[in-house]
Amino acid sequence: MTISAPLTADDFWASIEDAWATIPDAAAARAALIAGPTEGEETLDYEAASALEPHLRPFLAALKTTLQAYTQPQLAAWDAHITQALYDIDREDVHAATDGSDDGFLYARGFIVAVGKDYYDKVNAQPSTYAIEDAEFESICYEAAHVHDARFGEWPPRTVSRESGSNKAGWPSMSRQ
């Protein structure tokens, strides 16, 4: 993968696709999530996510290899892109479809991002159809920050928070602090 300097949102999503490309056995499970509910079903169920679960650790290992090759600005930019993606779907309607505590909802959003841009965009547009209750992937939420800390001795700066409830516009019916 050719890395732009600075790392763009397209590079961010491409790095996720490239990591998945190293795990061809995961292609069918990812495709099923992206395709959405089968005929006669209104939503995806946990079985759709569970087919992807055995592939999450190898995916993260491949992604970590990519992240470790980045320069400090590129790694900080990758972390900023995932943080923004997590922030953008930090919404009440997405939470209603995924459920979970504040941490559980963050990890659910991590799963959504990890599946890739096509799935992310579908969940973002139609969470009640595509988001899956209890499908979580905590590690991706912080991986770039941990790699950055290990290599450069600090977490990269952020302009928004990845934590649940931080996107005030996404929670119109709740007074979240």
C-alpha positions, 0 to 999 in steps of 0.5 A, a space after each residue: 500500500 502506498 501511504 500518502 503524506 499526510 495520511 488521508 481518510 481514503 488511506 485509513 479505510 484502505 489500510 483496513 481493507 488491506 488488513 482484511 485482504 490478508 485473511 481470505 477466509 473472512 471474505 464471505 463473513 464480511 460480504 454477508 454483513 455488507 449485504 445486510 439481512 437476507 430476504 424475509 429478515 429485517 435486521 442482521 442478527 448476531 450470527 452474522 457477526 459471530 462468523 467474523 469473530 475468529 478472524 478479528 485477531 488475525 485482522 488486528 495483527 495485520 493492521 498492527 503491522 501496517 501501523 508500525 510502519 507509519 511515521 509519527 504524523 501518519 500514525 497520529 492521522 490514522 488515530 485521528 481518522 478512527 477517532 472521527 469515525 467512532 465519533 460520527 456514529 456515536 449516536 442514539 439511533 446506533 446505540 439503540 441498534 447495538 445496545 451496551 454500556 458506554 464501553 460496550 457501545 464504544 466497542 460495538 462502534 469499533 466492530 462497525 469500523 473494523 468491518 470496513 467502509 462499506 459496512 460502516 456507511 450502511 450502519 451509518 445510514 441505516 443502523 436499525 437494519 445493519 448494526 448488530 447487538 452485542 457485536 464488539 471489537 474493543 482492540 481496534 478502538 485504541 490500537 493506533 494510540 497504543 502503537 503511537 505510545 509505544 513508539 513515541 512515548 505519548 498518545 496522539 492528540 485528538 480533536 474529538 473523543 472516541 468515548 461514548 456520548 461525546 457526540 452531543 449532536 448524536 444524542 438529542 433526547 438525552 442530556 449526556 455529560 
